[in-house]
Amino acid sequence: MTAGLDLGAPQVVTISADEDVVRVRQLVRAIAVAVKLSLVDQTKLVTAASELARNTLVYGGGGSAEVGVIDGARRRGIRIVFADEGPGIADLDLALTDGYTTGGGLGLGLSGARRLVDEFDIDTAAGNGTRITVTKWARSA
Amino acid sequence: MERVPVLKIGDILLVSIQVDMQDQTALALQEDLADRIVATGCHGVIIDITALDIVDSFVGRMLSTIASISRVLDSETVVVGMRPAVAITLVELGLSLEGIRTALNVERGMELLAQARVDESDGFGHHLDDWSIPTDGPAPATP
Protein backbone atom coordinates (compact mmCIF):
# COMPACT_ATOMS: atom_id res chain seq x y z
CA MET A 1 0.00 0.00 0.00
CA THR A 2 2.92 2.31 0.73
CA ALA A 3 4.41 1.58 -2.68
CA GLY A 4 3.61 4.34 -5.12
CA LEU A 5 2.13 6.52 -2.40
CA ASP A 6 1.87 10.06 -3.76
CA LEU A 7 2.60 12.50 -0.97
CA GLY A 8 2.31 15.52 -3.24
CA ALA A 9 -1.45 15.82 -3.38
CA PRO A 10 -4.00 15.14 -0.64
CA GLN A 11 -5.82 11.83 -1.04
CA VAL A 12 -9.54 11.57 -0.52
CA VAL A 13 -11.38 8.58 0.87
CA THR A 14 -15.14 8.53 0.57
CA ILE A 15 -16.73 7.33 3.79
CA SER A 16 -20.03 5.61 3.14
CA ALA A 17 -19.68 2.15 4.71
CA ASP A 18 -18.01 0.24 7.51
CA GLU A 19 -15.03 -0.85 5.40
CA ASP A 20 -14.26 2.78 4.48
CA VAL A 21 -13.28 3.40 8.12
CA VAL A 22 -10.69 0.64 7.68
CA ARG A 23 -9.48 2.27 4.44
CA VAL A 24 -9.05 5.62 6.19
CA ARG A 25 -6.98 3.94 8.92
CA GLN A 26 -4.77 2.21 6.37
CA LEU A 27 -4.19 5.36 4.31
CA VAL A 28 -3.38 7.45 7.39
CA ARG A 29 -0.99 4.74 8.62
CA ALA A 30 0.82 4.60 5.25
CA ILE A 31 1.26 8.37 5.10
CA ALA A 32 2.27 8.59 8.78
CA VAL A 33 5.02 6.05 8.10
CA ALA A 34 6.14 7.96 4.99
CA VAL A 35 6.31 11.24 6.95
CA LYS A 36 8.32 9.41 9.64
CA LEU A 37 6.05 9.96 12.59
CA SER A 38 7.23 8.01 15.64
CA LEU A 39 5.45 4.73 16.29
CA VAL A 40 3.50 6.19 19.20
CA ASP A 41 2.48 9.22 17.14
CA GLN A 42 1.45 6.98 14.23
CA THR A 43 -0.68 4.97 16.62
CA LYS A 44 -2.27 8.08 18.13
CA LEU A 45 -3.05 9.60 14.74
CA VAL A 46 -4.48 6.39 13.27
CA THR A 47 -6.62 5.93 16.38
CA ALA A 48 -7.90 9.52 16.18
CA ALA A 49 -8.61 9.05 12.46
CA SER A 50 -10.54 5.86 13.21
CA GLU A 51 -12.73 7.65 15.76
CA LEU A 52 -13.40 10.61 13.49
CA ALA A 53 -14.04 8.49 10.39
CA ARG A 54 -16.57 6.45 12.36
CA ASN A 55 -18.24 9.67 13.55
CA THR A 56 -18.44 10.86 9.94
CA LEU A 57 -20.18 7.62 9.01
CA VAL A 58 -22.44 7.16 12.04
CA TYR A 59 -23.39 10.74 12.94
CA GLY A 60 -22.71 12.55 9.68
CA GLY A 61 -24.40 9.93 7.52
CA GLY A 62 -21.22 9.53 5.49
CA GLY A 63 -18.79 11.99 3.98
CA SER A 64 -15.10 12.06 3.20
CA ALA A 65 -11.62 12.16 4.67
CA GLU A 66 -8.90 14.12 2.91
CA VAL A 67 -5.40 13.14 3.99
CA GLY A 68 -2.43 15.30 3.05
CA VAL A 69 1.14 16.09 4.01
CA ILE A 70 1.92 19.62 5.12
CA ASP A 71 5.29 21.29 5.46
CA GLY A 72 5.81 23.57 8.43
CA ALA A 73 8.78 25.85 8.98
CA ARG A 74 11.10 23.09 10.13
CA ARG A 75 8.97 19.98 10.24
CA ARG A 76 6.44 17.94 8.33
CA GLY A 77 3.05 16.89 9.43
CA ILE A 78 -0.15 15.22 8.37
CA ARG A 79 -3.42 17.04 8.04
CA ILE A 80 -6.72 15.21 7.77
CA VAL A 81 -10.03 16.87 7.01
CA PHE A 82 -13.20 14.95 7.81
CA ALA A 83 -16.27 16.45 6.18
CA ASP A 84 -19.91 15.46 6.14
CA GLU A 85 -23.22 17.04 5.18
CA GLY A 86 -25.02 15.59 8.16
CA PRO A 87 -27.11 17.28 10.85
CA GLY A 88 -24.11 19.05 12.41
CA ILE A 89 -23.43 19.38 16.10
CA ALA A 90 -25.83 21.64 17.99
CA ASP A 91 -23.94 21.86 21.28
CA LEU A 92 -20.23 21.58 20.59
CA ASP A 93 -19.08 21.95 24.20
CA LEU A 94 -21.33 19.09 25.21
CA ALA A 95 -20.19 16.93 22.26
CA LEU A 96 -16.57 17.45 23.33
CA THR A 97 -17.25 16.30 26.89
CA ASP A 98 -15.83 12.91 27.84
CA GLY A 99 -18.58 10.35 28.15
CA TYR A 100 -21.27 12.32 26.32
CA THR A 101 -22.88 10.40 23.46
CA THR A 102 -26.04 10.46 21.42
CA GLY A 103 -25.17 7.30 19.56
CA GLY A 104 -24.84 4.66 22.24
CA GLY A 105 -21.04 4.69 22.14
CA LEU A 106 -18.62 5.48 24.91
CA GLY A 107 -18.63 9.21 24.23
CA LEU A 108 -14.87 9.25 23.79
CA GLY A 109 -14.58 9.57 20.00
CA LEU A 110 -14.52 13.34 19.62
CA SER A 111 -12.97 14.28 22.97
CA GLY A 112 -10.45 11.44 22.82
CA ALA A 113 -9.45 12.17 19.22
CA ARG A 114 -8.78 15.79 20.18
CA ARG A 115 -6.31 14.65 22.85
CA LEU A 116 -4.46 12.41 20.38
CA VAL A 117 -3.56 15.09 17.82
CA ASP A 118 -1.54 18.31 17.93
CA GLU A 119 -4.14 20.58 16.33
CA PHE A 120 -7.88 20.10 16.28
CA ASP A 121 -10.32 22.40 14.56
CA ILE A 122 -14.05 21.86 14.23
CA ASP A 123 -16.49 23.77 12.09
CA THR A 124 -20.10 22.81 12.55
CA ALA A 125 -23.59 24.15 13.05
CA ALA A 126 -26.96 22.47 13.43
CA GLY A 127 -28.18 21.58 9.94
CA ASN A 128 -24.94 22.53 8.24
CA GLY A 129 -22.76 19.46 8.41
CA THR A 130 -19.47 19.06 10.22
CA ARG A 131 -15.90 19.66 9.14
CA ILE A 132 -13.10 18.56 11.45
CA THR A 133 -9.45 19.29 10.68
CA VAL A 134 -6.69 17.55 12.62
CA THR A 135 -2.92 17.89 12.35
CA LYS A 136 -0.12 15.79 13.75
CA TRP A 137 3.49 16.95 13.42
CA ALA A 138 6.58 14.79 13.20
CA ARG A 139 8.62 15.42 16.33
CA SER A 140 11.87 16.25 14.58
CA ALA A 141 12.74 17.34 11.05
CA MET B 1 -17.00 -9.44 5.96
CA GLU B 2 -14.17 -11.42 7.52
CA ARG B 3 -14.76 -13.46 10.67
CA VAL B 4 -12.26 -13.91 13.46
CA PRO B 5 -11.64 -17.61 14.20
CA VAL B 6 -12.21 -18.91 17.75
CA LEU B 7 -9.96 -21.86 18.70
CA LYS B 8 -10.57 -24.27 21.57
CA ILE B 9 -7.43 -25.35 23.45
CA GLY B 10 -8.21 -27.54 26.42
CA ASP B 11 -10.49 -25.56 28.73
CA ILE B 12 -9.73 -22.26 27.01
CA LEU B 13 -11.02 -20.45 23.96
CA LEU B 14 -8.29 -18.58 22.11
CA VAL B 15 -9.07 -15.68 19.81
CA SER B 16 -6.18 -14.21 17.89
CA ILE B 17 -7.27 -11.09 16.06
CA GLN B 18 -5.17 -10.93 12.89
CA VAL B 19 -7.17 -8.52 10.74
CA ASP B 20 -7.90 -4.81 10.80
CA MET B 21 -11.48 -5.37 11.93
CA GLN B 22 -14.49 -3.63 10.52
CA ASP B 23 -17.01 -2.75 13.20
CA GLN B 24 -19.33 -5.50 11.94
CA THR B 25 -16.52 -8.06 12.32
CA ALA B 26 -16.08 -7.00 15.95
CA LEU B 27 -19.80 -7.36 16.63
CA ALA B 28 -19.85 -10.80 14.98
CA LEU B 29 -16.96 -11.88 17.20
CA GLN B 30 -18.95 -11.00 20.34
CA GLU B 31 -21.78 -13.27 19.21
CA ASP B 32 -19.51 -16.08 18.02
CA LEU B 33 -17.66 -16.10 21.33
CA ALA B 34 -20.82 -16.17 23.43
CA ASP B 35 -22.07 -19.14 21.37
CA ARG B 36 -18.76 -20.98 21.68
CA ILE B 37 -18.50 -20.42 25.46
CA VAL B 38 -21.91 -22.03 25.94
CA ALA B 39 -21.31 -24.79 23.38
CA THR B 40 -17.91 -25.80 24.82
CA GLY B 41 -18.40 -24.98 28.51
CA CYS B 42 -14.93 -23.38 28.51
CA HIS B 43 -14.08 -21.39 31.61
CA GLY B 44 -11.51 -19.08 30.07
CA VAL B 45 -11.17 -16.83 27.04
CA ILE B 46 -7.88 -15.38 25.83
CA ILE B 47 -8.01 -12.59 23.29
CA ASP B 48 -4.65 -12.03 21.64
CA ILE B 49 -4.32 -8.52 20.20
CA THR B 50 -0.61 -8.74 19.35
CA ALA B 51 -1.40 -8.06 15.70
CA LEU B 52 -3.62 -5.02 16.33
CA ASP B 53 -1.79 -1.78 15.67
CA ILE B 54 -4.58 0.30 17.13
CA VAL B 55 -7.41 -0.19 19.62
CA ASP B 56 -9.98 2.56 19.24
CA SER B 57 -13.04 3.16 21.40
CA PHE B 58 -15.14 0.72 19.36
CA VAL B 59 -12.72 -2.17 19.74
CA GLY B 60 -12.15 -1.19 23.37
CA ARG B 61 -15.86 -1.37 24.02
CA MET B 62 -15.99 -4.74 22.24
CA LEU B 63 -13.30 -6.09 24.58
CA SER B 64 -15.20 -4.83 27.66
CA THR B 65 -18.45 -6.28 26.37
CA ILE B 66 -16.87 -9.67 25.66
CA ALA B 67 -15.41 -9.72 29.19
CA SER B 68 -18.84 -8.95 30.67
CA ILE B 69 -20.68 -11.49 28.52
CA SER B 70 -18.18 -14.23 29.28
CA ARG B 71 -18.34 -13.50 33.02
CA VAL B 72 -22.10 -13.92 32.95
CA LEU B 73 -21.50 -17.24 31.18
CA ASP B 74 -19.10 -18.44 33.91
CA SER B 75 -15.96 -17.76 31.91
CA GLU B 76 -13.07 -15.36 32.52
CA THR B 77 -11.47 -13.20 29.82
CA VAL B 78 -7.86 -12.13 29.57
CA VAL B 79 -6.64 -9.75 26.86
CA VAL B 80 -3.02 -10.40 25.96
CA GLY B 81 -0.32 -8.97 23.72
CA MET B 82 -1.16 -5.27 23.78
CA ARG B 83 1.59 -3.25 22.11
CA PRO B 84 3.19 -0.44 24.16
CA ALA B 85 2.12 2.25 21.67
CA VAL B 86 -1.46 0.94 21.82
CA ALA B 87 -1.43 1.08 25.63
CA ILE B 88 -0.16 4.67 25.61
CA THR B 89 -2.79 5.69 23.08
CA LEU B 90 -5.62 3.95 24.92
CA VAL B 91 -4.86 5.79 28.13
CA GLU B 92 -4.68 9.14 26.37
CA LEU B 93 -7.91 8.39 24.50
CA GLY B 94 -9.52 7.94 27.93
CA LEU B 95 -10.42 4.28 27.60
CA SER B 96 -10.27 2.39 30.88
CA LEU B 97 -11.03 -1.14 29.59
CA GLU B 98 -13.26 -1.59 32.60
CA GLY B 99 -13.27 -5.05 34.10
CA ILE B 100 -10.73 -6.44 31.65
CA ARG B 101 -7.81 -8.51 32.81
CA THR B 102 -4.63 -8.28 30.84
CA ALA B 103 -1.44 -10.29 30.56
CA LEU B 104 1.65 -9.63 28.50
CA ASN B 105 1.39 -12.78 26.39
CA VAL B 106 -0.69 -15.91 25.80
CA GLU B 107 1.41 -18.02 28.17
CA ARG B 108 0.92 -15.62 31.09
CA GLY B 109 -2.74 -15.31 30.18
CA MET B 110 -3.13 -19.09 30.50
CA GLU B 111 -1.37 -19.01 33.87
CA LEU B 112 -3.71 -16.25 35.05
CA LEU B 113 -6.77 -18.27 34.02
CA ALA B 114 -5.43 -21.45 35.63
CA GLN B 115 -4.78 -19.52 38.86
CA ALA B 116 -8.28 -18.02 38.75
CA ARG B 117 -9.77 -21.54 38.58
CA VAL B 118 -7.67 -22.74 41.50
CA ASP B 119 -8.63 -19.73 43.62
CA GLU B 120 -12.27 -20.16 42.74
CA SER B 121 -12.26 -23.76 43.94
CA ASP B 122 -10.59 -22.51 47.13
CA GLY B 123 -13.38 -20.04 47.65
CA PHE B 124 -11.34 -17.03 46.60
CA GLY B 125 -12.85 -16.78 43.16
CA HIS B 126 -13.19 -13.02 43.08
CA HIS B 127 -9.73 -11.95 44.08
CA LEU B 128 -8.77 -11.14 40.48
CA ASP B 129 -11.56 -8.57 40.31
CA ASP B 130 -9.40 -6.37 42.53
CA TRP B 131 -7.20 -5.83 39.49
CA SER B 132 -9.86 -4.35 37.27
CA ILE B 133 -9.31 -0.70 36.41
CA PRO B 134 -11.97 1.68 37.77
CA THR B 135 -13.72 3.97 35.28
CA ASP B 136 -13.06 7.08 37.30
CA GLY B 137 -11.39 8.15 40.47
CA PRO B 138 -7.77 7.64 41.37
CA ALA B 139 -5.83 4.58 40.31
CA PRO B 140 -5.74 1.81 42.91
CA ALA B 141 -2.71 1.68 45.13
CA THR B 142 -0.03 -0.66 43.90
CA PRO B 143 0.18 -3.66 46.19
Boltz contact constraints between the chains, C-beta under 6 A:
constraints:
  - contact:
      token1: [A, 18]
      token2: [B, 22]
      max_distance: 6.0
  - contact:
      token1: [A, 18]
      token2: [B, 23]
      max_distance: 6.0
  - contact:
      token1: [A, 18]
      token2: [B, 24]
      max_distance: 6.0
  - contact:
      token1: [A, 19]
      token2: [B, 22]
      max_distance: 6.0
  - contact:
      token1: [A, 22]
      token2: [B, 20]
      max_distance: 6.0
  - contact:
      token1: [A, 22]
      token2: [B, 22]
      max_distance: 6.0
  - contact:
      token1: [A, 39]
      token2: [B, 85]
      max_distance: 6.0
  - contact:
      token1: [A, 40]
      token2: [B, 85]
      max_distance: 6.0
  - contact:
      token1: [A, 40]
      token2: [B, 88]
      max_distance: 6.0
  - contact:
      token1: [A, 43]
      token2: [B, 54]
      max_distance: 6.0
  - contact:
      token1: [A, 43]
      token2: [B, 85]
      max_distance: 6.0
  - contact:
      token1: [A, 43]
      token2: [B, 89]
      max_distance: 6.0
  - contact:
      token1: [A, 44]
      token2: [B, 89]
      max_distance: 6.0
  - contact:
      token1: [A, 46]
      token2: [B, 54]
      max_distance: 6.0
  - contact:
      token1: [A, 47]
      token2: [B, 54]
      max_distance: 6.0
  - contact:
      token1: [A, 47]
      token2: [B, 56]
      max_distance: 6.0
  - contact:
      token1: [A, 47]
      token2: [B, 89]
      max_distance: 6.0
  - contact:
      token1: [A, 50]
      token2: [B, 56]
      max_distance: 6.0
  - contact:
      token1: [A, 51]
      token2: [B, 56]
      max_distance: 6.0
  - contact:
      token1: [A, 98]
      token2: [B, 94]
      max_distance: 6.0
  - contact:
      token1: [A, 106]
      token2: [B, 57]
      max_distance: 6.0
  - contact:
      token1: [A, 106]
      token2: [B, 61]
      max_distance: 6.0
  - contact:
      token1: [A, 108]
      token2: [B, 57]
      max_distance: 6.0
  - contact:
      token1: [A, 108]
      token2: [B, 94]
      max_distance: 6.0
  - contact:
      token1: [A, 109]
      token2: [B, 57]
      max_distance: 6.0
  - contact:
      token1: [A, 112]
      token2: [B, 93]
      max_distance: 6.0
  - contact:
      token1: [A, 112]
      token2: [B, 94]
      max_distance: 6.0
  - contact:
      token1: [A, 115]
      token2: [B, 92]
      max_distance: 6.0
  - contact:
      token1: [A, 116]
      token2: [B, 92]
      max_distance: 6.0
